[in-house]
Amino acid sequence: MTWELVVILVIAIPVILFPAAYIWYINIGGLALMFKEAREKRAIRKKIKHELEYEKALTETVKKYPW
């Protein structure tokens, strides 16, 4: 290969690959955000479930011991 072809390849390959790499970056960032939000929602649901169970147990205790 001549040096001109090497220079052209060195310049062309990053120009061609940059859009693909950028799209991958956006997709992976979106997936990471989706997983983070799902984890947060799961934690909120778990907390609410725990609070409801506590409230139910407290109500039953008050009914059992009304004094």
Rosetta blueprint (number, residue, H / E / L):
1 M L
2 T L
3 W H
4 E H
5 L H
6 V H
7 V H
8 I H
9 L H
10 V H
11 I H
12 A H
13 I H
14 P H
15 V H
16 I H
17 L H
18 F H
19 P H
20 A H
21 A H
22 Y H
23 I H
24 W H
25 Y H
26 I H
27 N H
28 I H
29 G H
30 G H
31 L H
32 A H
33 L H
34 M H
35 F H
36 K H
37 E H
38 A H
39 R H
40 E H
41 K H
42 R H
43 A H
44 I H
45 R H
46 K H
47 K H
48 I H
49 K H
50 H H
51 E H
52 L H
53 E H
54 Y H
55 E H
56 K H
57 A H
58 L H
59 T H
60 E H
61 T H
62 V H
63 K H
64 K H
65 Y L
66 P L
67 W L
